[in-house]
Amino acid sequence: MIRPEQMDRRFVEEILAEPGGEHLLTCWSCGTCAATCLVRRFNPAFNPRLILHKAGLGLREAVLSSAEIWACSACDACYPRCPQGIHISDVMRAIRNLAIRAGYEAPGPAAQVDAATCSGCAVCTRACPYAAIERKPQMVNGQERTIAWVDRNLCQACGICVAACPSGAMSLEAMNDAELLTRVAAGGWLEQPGFLQGASDAPRLLAFVCQWSIRAEEEWERLQGLNDEHLRVVILPCSGRVEPAHVLLALSKGVDGVLVMGCHEGECHYQRGTYLGRGKVALLNEMMAAVGLAPQRVRFAESSALERRAFERQVAALREAIAALRPAEISEVRG
């Protein structure tokens, strides 16, 4: 039950005065945003309509202390469907700005910079979808250098910067390269020879799957349950987190095929992660073809958390493509 003393009109006025927050009271609370929200597909507890409703009532403490205000990734999938034409992400940003000034911080993991390794090239700055990284002068080993700096309150922990960094200076608290490779190679799986080497009765596949292209934790558990001697599933925060070096390492160790699965274009939780992930796979396909390797061994696929069994269909298609390689190609690899 909401008590009158909890309702702070000044809080409403502060949001309205903040850039992007002027549409707070325009919201009809119809729930169209909640029905469209990509975050809600993954986490049913997230409800942008409820957050805006509480903010409109002036519930300052309940709103500013909520972890949900940091969850919106500004994908703007809800915007075209909003009957009031509200950029919910702009209102969320206005609320987060007030939270930051009030001393609150974003929960959860963020990207990190190894100051000793960072060259200050700004590749990560250009790659970040959220302008969360900038170059700043910092003291490193007694010398002032201009290197990358991450604003934790803006970072969405997508890992795109990690995959983009040419010097390996970026890492992700939720999943650094060492942890990712540990998941791939657990139990000696990576060292086992595959179908194209004549040592397996079926293609051995590695799948990098964007967490937003599946449905919540129960779906994670189901996919992990598919792991066997012929399949290894690694869940990533975004398909843009995939590094070509990881794909090539897997192929060099005997993996027959690699599937990278991301969100549908226009539904990417991190705005351009699907574009980056698909682009990397396309470049890998061209490189493989140039050196005489079958490009169909690496595939990019798009899916949605609303699609059932899409992963299984993509795995089956990749297995079929690898099994159909010409005998000459297989014998050449075996030799």
C-alpha positions in Angstrom: 0.0 0.0 0.0 1.4 3.4 -1.0 1.3 6.1 1.8 0.9 9.8 0.9 4.2 10.6 2.5 6.0 8.4 0.0 4.8 10.4 -2.9 7.2 13.2 -3.7 6.0 15.7 -6.3 9.5 17.2 -6.5 10.8 13.9 -7.8 8.3 14.0 -10.6 9.3 17.6 -11.5 13.0 16.6 -11.4 12.4 13.8 -13.9 10.3 16.2 -16.2 13.2 18.7 -16.1 15.8 16.1 -17.0 16.5 15.8 -20.8 14.5 12.8 -22.0 12.2 12.7 -18.9 9.7 15.2 -20.3 7.4 12.4 -21.5 7.1 10.7 -18.1 3.5 11.8 -17.5 2.5 11.2 -21.2 2.6 7.4 -20.5 -0.9 5.8 -20.5 0.4 2.7 -18.6 -1.1 0.6 -21.4 1.7 -2.0 -21.1 2.6 -2.1 -24.9 6.2 -1.4 -23.9 6.2 -4.4 -21.5 4.7 -6.7 -24.2 7.4 -5.6 -26.6 10.4 -5.4 -24.3 13.3 -7.6 -25.2 14.6 -7.6 -21.6 11.2 -8.8 -20.4 11.4 -11.8 -22.7 14.5 -12.8 -20.9 13.6 -11.6 -17.4 9.8 -11.5 -16.8 10.3 -9.5 -13.6 11.3 -6.4 -15.7 8.4 -4.1 -16.4 9.1 -0.7 -17.9 5.4 0.3 -17.5 5.6 -0.3 -13.8 8.8 1.7 -13.4 7.3 4.7 -15.1 4.1 4.4 -13.1 6.0 4.5 -9.8 8.1 7.4 -11.0 4.9 9.3 -12.0 3.6 8.7 -8.5 6.7 10.3 -7.1 8.1 7.2 -5.3 11.6 8.5 -5.2 13.3 5.8 -3.0 11.5 2.9 -4.6 12.5 4.0 -8.1 16.1 5.2 -7.6 17.0 2.2 -5.5 15.6 -0.3 -8.0 17.9 -2.5 -10.1 15.4 -2.4 -12.9 16.2 1.2 -13.9 19.6 0.0 -15.1 18.3 -2.9 -17.1 17.0 -1.0 -20.1 19.6 -1.2 -22.9 18.0 1.4 -25.2 17.3 -1.1 -28.0 14.1 0.9 -28.6 12.1 -2.1 -29.8 9.2 -0.6 -27.8 9.3 2.8 -29.4 7.6 2.1 -32.8 4.7 0.4 -30.9 4.1 3.0 -28.2 0.7 4.7 -28.9 2.1 7.9 -27.3 5.4 7.8 -29.2 7.5 7.8 -26.0 11.1 6.9 -26.1 11.0 4.8 -22.9 14.8 4.5 -23.0 15.1 8.3 -22.8 12.9 8.4 -19.7 14.9 5.6 -18.2 18.1 7.5 -18.9 16.7 10.6 -17.2 15.8 8.5 -14.1 19.3 6.9 -14.1 20.9 10.4 -14.3 19.0 11.3 -11.1 20.0 8.1 -9.5 23.7 8.7 -10.2 23.5 12.2 -8.8 21.9 10.8 -5.7 24.8 8.4 -5.2 23.4 5.2 -6.7 25.5 3.0 -8.9 24.7 0.4 -11.6 24.7 -3.1 -10.2 26.2 -6.1 -11.9 29.4 -6.6 -14.0 31.1 -4.1 -16.3 34.0 -4.0 -18.7 37.5 -3.6 -17.3 40.7 -2.1 -18.7 44.2 -3.4 -18.1 46.0 -0.1 -17.9 49.5 -1.6 -18.6 48.3 -3.3 -21.8 46.0 -0.6 -23.2 47.5 1.3 -26.1 44.9 4.1 -26.1 43.9 3.2 -29.7 40.2 4.1 -29.1 38.9 1.0 -31.0 36.8 0.1 -27.9 35.5 3.7 -27.7 34.2 3.5 -31.2 32.8 -0.1 -30.8 30.8 0.6 -27.6 27.1 1.0 -28.3 26.6 3.1 -25.1 29.4 5.6 -25.2 30.5 4.0 -21.9 34.3 4.2 -22.8 36.4 7.2 -23.3 40.1 8.0 -23.4 41.5 9.7 -20.3 45.0 10.6 -19.1 46.0 8.2 -16.3 49.1 7.4 -14.4 50.5 4.0 -15.4 53.8 2.8 -13.9 54.8 6.3 -13.0 54.0 7.7 -16.5 51.0 9.7 -17.7 49.3 7.9 -20.6 46.0 8.4 -22.4 44.1 5.1 -22.2 40.6 3.7 -22.1 38.3 4.4 -19.1 35.0 2.7 -18.5 32.0 4.4 -16.9 30.3 1.5 -15.0 27.0 3.4 -14.9 26.8 3.4 -18.7 28.3 0.0 -19.4 25.9 -2.8 -20.2 28.4 -5.6 -20.0 27.8 -6.7 -23.6 31.5 -7.6 -24.2 31.7 -6.0 -27.6 34.6 -3.9 -26.5 36.5 -7.0 -25.4 36.1 -8.7 -28.8 37.1 -5.4 -30.5 40.3 -4.6 -28.5 43.4 -5.4 -30.6 45.7 -5.4 -27.6 43.7 -7.7 -25.4 43.4 -4.9 -22.7 39.7 -5.2 -22.3 38.0 -7.9 -20.2 34.5 -8.5 -18.8 33.9 -9.2 -15.2 31.1 -11.6 -16.2 33.2 -13.5 -18.7 36.8 -12.8 -19.6 38.7 -14.7 -22.3 40.2 -17.2 -19.8 36.8 -18.2 -18.5 35.3 -18.4 -22.0 38.0 -20.8 -23.2 37.7 -22.8 -20.0 34.0 -23.4 -20.8 34.9 -24.4 -24.3 37.7 -26.8 -23.3 36.2 -28.2 -20.1 36.8 -31.9 -19.7 39.3 -32.0 -22.6 36.5 -31.6 -25.1 38.5 -29.2 -27.3 41.3 -31.7 -27.8 39.2 -34.5 -29.2 39.5 -35.1 -33.0 36.4 -34.7 -35.1 34.4 -36.1 -37.9 36.5 -34.5 -40.7 39.5 -36.1 -39.1 37.9 -39.5 -39.4 37.8 -39.9 -35.6 34.1 -39.2 -34.9 31.0 -40.7 -36.2 29.2 -37.3 -36.4 30.4 -33.7 -36.7 31.6 -32.1 -33.5 30.1 -28.7 -33.1 30.8 -25.7 -30.9 27.9 -23.2 -30.4 28.3 -19.6 -29.1 24.8 -18.5 -28.2 23.7 -15.0 -27.3 21.8 -15.1 -23.9 19.1 -12.7 -25.3 18.2 -15.1 -28.2 17.0 -17.7 -25.7 14.4 -17.5 -22.9 15.7 -17.0 -19.3 17.7 -19.3 -17.1 15.5 -22.4 -17.6 16.4 -22.3 -21.3 20.1 -21.9 -20.5 19.8 -25.1 -18.5 18.1 -26.9 -21.3 20.7 -25.9 -23.8 23.5 -26.9 -21.4 21.8 -30.3 -21.1 22.4 -30.8 -24.8 26.2 -30.9 -24.3 27.8 -34.2 -25.2 30.8 -35.5 -27.1 29.4 -33.9 -30.3 28.2 -30.6 -29.0 29.5 -27.9 -26.7 27.2 -24.9 -25.9 28.7 -21.6 -24.6 26.3 -18.9 -23.6 27.6 -15.3 -24.2 26.2 -11.9 -23.3 26.0 -11.0 -27.0 27.0 -12.5 -30.3 29.2 -9.4 -30.8 31.3 -10.9 -27.9 32.6 -13.7 -30.2 36.2 -13.3 -31.3 37.4 -14.8 -34.6 40.5 -16.1 -32.8 38.2 -18.4 -30.6 36.5 -19.8 -33.7 39.8 -20.5 -35.4 41.3 -22.1 -32.3 38.3 -24.4 -32.1 38.7 -25.4 -35.8 42.4 -26.0 -35.3 41.8 -28.3 -32.4 39.5 -30.7 -34.2 36.0 -29.0 -34.0 34.2 -29.6 -37.2 31.9 -26.6 -37.2 31.1 -23.5 -35.2 27.6 -21.9 -34.8 27.3 -18.3 -33.7 23.7 -17.5 -32.7 22.5 -14.0 -32.1 19.3 -12.0 -32.0 17.3 -11.0 -35.1 18.4 -7.8 -36.7 16.4 -5.0 -35.2 15.9 -6.9 -32.0 19.5 -6.9 -30.7 19.5 -6.1 -27.0 22.8 -4.3 -27.5 21.8 -2.3 -30.6 24.4 -3.5 -33.0 25.7 -6.7 -31.5 24.0 -8.8 -34.2 25.5 -6.7 -36.9 29.0 -7.1 -35.5 28.6 -10.9 -34.8 27.3 -11.5 -38.3 30.0 -9.4 -39.9 32.8 -11.3 -38.1 31.4 -14.6 -39.3 31.1 -13.3 -42.9 34.8 -12.2 -42.8 35.8 -15.6 -41.4 33.9 -17.4 -44.2 35.7 -15.3 -46.8 39.1 -16.0 -45.2 38.4 -19.7 -44.9 37.4 -19.9 -48.6 40.6 -18.1 -49.6 42.8 -20.7 -47.8 40.8 -23.7 -49.1 38.7 -24.4 -46.0 35.0 -25.1 -46.4 33.3 -21.8 -45.2 30.1 -23.7 -44.4 31.9 -25.0 -41.3 31.2 -21.6 -39.6 27.6 -20.3 -39.6 25.8 -17.3 -38.1 22.1 -17.7 -37.3 19.5 -15.3 -35.8 16.8 -16.3 -33.3 14.4 -14.8 -30.8 13.6 -15.7 -27.3 10.0 -16.3 -28.5 11.1 -19.0 -31.0 11.0 -22.5 -29.8 13.6 -25.1 -30.7 15.4 -22.6 -33.1 18.7 -23.7 -31.7 18.1 -27.3 -32.4 17.1 -26.5 -36.0 20.3 -24.5 -36.6 22.5 -27.2 -35.1 20.9 -29.9 -37.3 21.4 -27.7 -40.4 25.1 -27.1 -39.6 25.6 -30.9 -39.0 24.0 -31.7 -42.3 26.1 -29.1 -44.1 29.3 -30.5 -42.7 28.3 -34.1 -43.3 27.7 -33.2 -46.9 31.2 -31.9 -47.6 32.8 -33.6 -50.6 34.8 -36.7 -49.8 37.8 -35.1 -51.4 37.7 -32.3 -48.8 37.4 -34.8 -46.0 40.2 -36.9 -47.2 42.4 -33.9 -47.6 41.7 -32.8 -44.0 42.4 -36.3 -42.7 45.7 -36.4 -44.6 
